[in-house]
Amino acid sequence: MKKILFALFMTAIFLNINQTALAQNVDIIPGSLNNNNNLSVAETLSSSNDFHCFSQLLQCSGLAKTLKGRGPYTVFAPSDAAFAKLPQGTVQRLMCPQNKGQLNRFIRYHIVKDPLSCKDIASSPSIRTSDGRCITVFKGCNQLCLDHARVEQTNICAKNGLIHVVQDVLLPGGFMNLT
């Protein structure tokens, strides 16, 4: 019985340490984006070699102009590698004029109208995005996930907000399949 209680006690301590480390973690995985307080969120993303696809979709949706504005914003930015996991042709279909509404909704699902640090995200069960939908937050074992996507890099500062890099594209519930 003592061994079981000790094991439970140690597990609780281990989980508490991991949650504390996660909430204080600045960069989960070293990434390709750097802090730049002179550039907007949109400019920071477009200046990187790893976010061409997301930047292109921001431009096409008209939301790049918004993300160059005053803010503050939080952006969950999928890298080009994340977009490469989508079925072939999905990005091109999103950029078609007849799908502009879907594109706008898709992009706004990656944006929050408040500055949220990794600690803020980790302490919430969900986050309301600018399209009004919620992203579910999962945490554990030094990993933070938004819906199904692991956060790879956090707390990248721009002059009008924060960027968090996600390993997969976030898809809003009921998102029309464009494949």
C-alpha positions in Angstrom: 0.0 0.0 0.0 2.9 2.4 0.9 4.4 1.7 -2.5 1.2 2.5 -4.3 0.8 5.8 -2.4 4.4 6.7 -3.0 4.0 6.0 -6.7 0.8 8.1 -6.9 2.6 10.9 -4.9 5.6 10.9 -7.3 3.3 10.9 -10.3 1.5 13.9 -9.0 4.8 15.7 -8.4 6.0 14.8 -11.9 2.8 16.0 -13.5 2.9 19.2 -11.5 6.6 19.9 -12.5 5.8 19.2 -16.2 2.8 21.6 -16.1 4.9 24.3 -14.4 7.7 23.8 -17.0 5.2 23.9 -19.8 3.6 27.1 -18.6 7.0 28.8 -18.3 8.5 27.4 -21.4 9.5 30.1 -23.9 10.6 28.0 -26.9 9.3 24.5 -26.9 11.4 23.7 -30.0 13.9 26.1 -31.4 12.3 27.5 -34.6 12.9 29.6 -37.6 11.1 32.8 -36.4 12.8 35.4 -34.3 11.4 38.2 -32.2 11.2 41.4 -34.1 9.6 44.3 -32.3 10.0 46.5 -35.4 7.8 44.4 -37.7 4.1 43.6 -37.5 2.9 40.0 -37.1 2.2 39.8 -40.8 5.6 41.3 -41.7 7.4 38.9 -39.3 5.7 35.9 -40.9 6.3 37.1 -44.5 10.0 37.8 -43.7 10.6 34.2 -42.8 11.4 31.5 -45.3 9.1 29.0 -43.6 5.8 30.8 -43.8 5.3 31.5 -47.5 2.0 29.6 -47.8 0.4 31.2 -44.7 1.6 34.6 -45.7 0.2 34.1 -49.2 -3.2 33.1 -47.7 -3.1 36.1 -45.4 -2.6 38.4 -48.5 -5.3 36.6 -50.5 -7.8 36.8 -47.6 -7.2 40.5 -47.1 -6.2 39.8 -43.4 -2.5 40.7 -43.9 -3.5 44.3 -43.8 -5.4 43.7 -40.5 -2.3 41.9 -39.0 -0.1 44.9 -40.0 -2.5 47.1 -37.9 -2.5 48.2 -34.3 -3.4 44.9 -32.6 -2.6 43.3 -30.3 -3.0 39.9 -32.0 -2.0 36.3 -31.4 -1.4 34.2 -34.4 -1.1 30.4 -34.5 1.0 30.1 -37.6 1.4 26.8 -39.5 4.7 26.5 -41.3 5.0 25.5 -45.0 5.8 22.0 -43.7 2.3 22.0 -42.0 0.6 23.0 -45.3 2.5 20.2 -47.1 0.6 17.7 -45.0 -2.8 18.8 -46.5 -4.2 17.1 -49.6 -2.6 18.4 -52.8 -4.5 21.4 -54.3 -6.2 22.4 -51.0 -4.3 25.7 -50.8 -5.0 26.6 -54.4 -8.7 25.9 -53.9 -8.7 28.1 -50.8 -7.3 30.9 -52.9 -10.1 30.7 -55.6 -12.3 33.8 -55.6 -15.5 31.6 -55.0 -13.9 30.3 -51.7 -12.9 33.7 -50.2 -15.4 33.3 -47.4 -14.0 29.9 -46.5 -10.5 31.3 -46.7 -11.3 34.2 -44.4 -12.9 31.9 -41.9 -9.9 29.5 -42.2 -7.4 32.3 -41.5 -9.4 33.9 -38.7 -9.4 30.5 -37.0 -5.6 31.0 -36.6 -6.0 34.5 -35.0 -6.9 35.8 -31.6 -7.6 39.5 -31.0 -5.6 39.5 -27.7 -2.0 38.9 -26.9 -1.8 35.3 -25.4 1.6 34.0 -24.1 2.3 30.4 -23.9 1.6 30.6 -20.2 -1.8 32.2 -20.9 -2.6 29.4 -23.4 -1.5 26.6 -21.2 -3.7 27.9 -18.4 -6.9 27.8 -20.5 -9.0 24.8 -21.5 -9.9 26.6 -24.8 -9.2 29.8 -26.8 -11.8 31.8 -28.7 -10.5 32.8 -32.1 -11.4 35.8 -34.2 -13.9 33.8 -36.2 -15.8 33.1 -32.9 -14.9 29.4 -32.7 -12.9 27.8 -29.9 -9.6 25.9 -30.2 -9.2 23.2 -27.5 -6.0 23.3 -25.5 -4.3 20.1 -24.5 -1.2 20.0 -22.3 1.1 17.4 -20.8 4.6 16.0 -20.8 6.1 19.4 -21.9 3.8 19.5 -24.9 1.1 22.0 -25.7 -1.4 21.2 -28.4 -4.1 23.3 -30.0 -6.8 21.0 -31.3 -4.7 18.3 -32.9 -1.6 20.5 -33.6 1.5 20.6 -31.4 2.9 24.0 -30.7 6.5 24.0 -31.9 7.7 27.5 -31.1 6.1 30.0 -28.7 6.1 33.7 -27.7 7.6 35.2 -30.8 7.2 38.9 -30.4 6.2 41.3 -33.1 5.3 45.0 -32.6 1.6 44.3 -32.6 1.4 40.8 -31.1 2.6 37.3 -30.6 3.1 34.3 -32.9 3.1 30.7 -31.9 4.2 28.2 -34.6 2.0 25.0 -34.9 3.0 21.8 -36.6 -0.3 21.3 -38.3 -2.8 23.5 -40.0 -5.8 24.3 -37.7 -9.1 23.4 -39.3 -12.3 24.9 -37.9 -15.1 22.4 -37.1 -17.4 22.0 -40.0 -14.8 23.4 -42.4 -15.9 22.6 -45.9 -13.7 20.0 -47.5 -12.2 21.7 -50.6 -10.5 18.6 -51.9 
